[in-house]
Amino acid sequence: MTWLILAGAVLAEVTATLSLRASEGLRKKAWIAPIAAGYALAFGLLAVALAAGVPVGIAYGIWAACGVALTAVGARVFFKEALTRRMGVGIVLIAVGVLIIELGVVSH
């Protein structure tokens, strides 16, 4: 269940970040509520996951890595922003780094 909570935190953060992009620098006021709600929910769910025992290094690593990857893909889909091969390699490297950290915690 804690992993679902963490996934919810990631999705809330990505939604808020993409909403921030859609707001065009907060010039489109209709996006302010989804931005604020998304970030509040993201941090709230992250706090719940941490309180449930997910190690902070793992929780934050997964939250940040998935957030970067999903935001890049979302920006490509919704805003036609670049998603180059080099960026894809960066996303893979981030995922590998998080996996290495998780394996270090599990084996310790």
C-alpha positions in Angstrom: 0.0 0.0 0.0 2.9 2.4 0.7 4.1 2.0 -2.9 0.6 3.1 -4.1 0.8 6.1 -1.8 4.2 7.0 -3.2 2.9 6.5 -6.8 0.1 8.9 -5.9 2.7 11.4 -4.7 4.6 11.1 -8.0 1.4 11.6 -10.1 0.3 14.6 -8.1 3.7 16.2 -8.5 3.8 15.6 -12.2 0.3 16.9 -12.6 1.2 20.0 -10.7 4.3 20.6 -12.7 2.6 20.1 -16.0 -0.2 22.5 -14.8 2.5 25.0 -14.0 3.7 24.8 -17.5 0.2 25.1 -18.9 -0.3 28.3 -16.7 2.4 30.1 -18.8 4.2 31.5 -15.8 1.0 31.8 -13.7 -0.5 34.1 -16.3 -3.5 31.8 -16.8 -5.1 32.0 -13.4 -7.3 29.0 -13.8 -4.2 26.7 -13.4 -3.3 28.1 -9.9 -5.7 25.8 -8.0 -4.5 22.6 -9.7 -0.9 23.7 -9.2 -1.4 24.3 -5.5 -3.5 21.3 -4.9 -1.1 19.0 -6.8 2.0 20.1 -4.9 0.2 20.0 -1.6 -1.1 16.5 -2.3 2.3 15.4 -3.5 4.1 16.5 -0.4 1.3 15.1 1.8 1.4 11.7 0.2 5.2 11.7 0.3 5.0 12.4 4.1 2.5 9.5 4.5 4.8 7.2 2.7 7.7 8.2 4.8 5.6 7.8 8.0 4.7 4.3 6.8 8.3 3.3 6.8 9.6 3.9 3.3 13.3 5.0 3.7 13.7 8.6 2.8 16.5 7.9 0.3 14.3 5.4 -1.6 11.1 7.5 -1.4 12.7 10.7 -2.5 14.8 8.9 -5.2 11.7 7.2 -6.7 9.6 10.4 -6.4 12.3 12.5 -8.1 13.3 10.0 -10.7 9.8 9.1 -11.7 8.8 12.8 -11.6 11.6 13.8 -14.0 10.8 10.9 -16.4 7.0 11.4 -16.4 7.3 15.2 -16.6 9.6 14.9 -19.7 7.2 12.5 -21.4 4.1 14.6 -20.4 5.8 17.7 -21.7 6.4 15.9 -25.0 2.8 14.7 -25.2 0.9 17.8 -24.1 3.3 20.6 -25.1 5.3 19.1 -28.0 8.5 19.8 -26.1 11.7 18.0 -27.1 12.4 14.5 -25.8 15.7 13.6 -27.4 17.6 10.3 -27.3 20.1 12.0 -25.0 17.3 12.9 -22.6 16.1 9.3 -22.8 19.6 8.1 -21.8 19.5 10.6 -18.9 16.2 9.2 -17.7 17.6 5.6 -17.9 20.6 6.7 -15.9 18.4 8.3 -13.2 16.4 5.0 -13.0 19.6 3.0 -12.7 20.9 5.3 -10.0 17.7 4.9 -8.0 17.8 1.1 -8.4 21.4 1.1 -7.1 20.4 3.1 -4.1 17.5 0.8 -3.4 19.7 -2.3 -3.7 22.1 -0.8 -1.3 19.4 -0.2 1.3 18.0 -3.7 0.8 21.3 -5.5 1.1 22.4 -3.5 4.2 
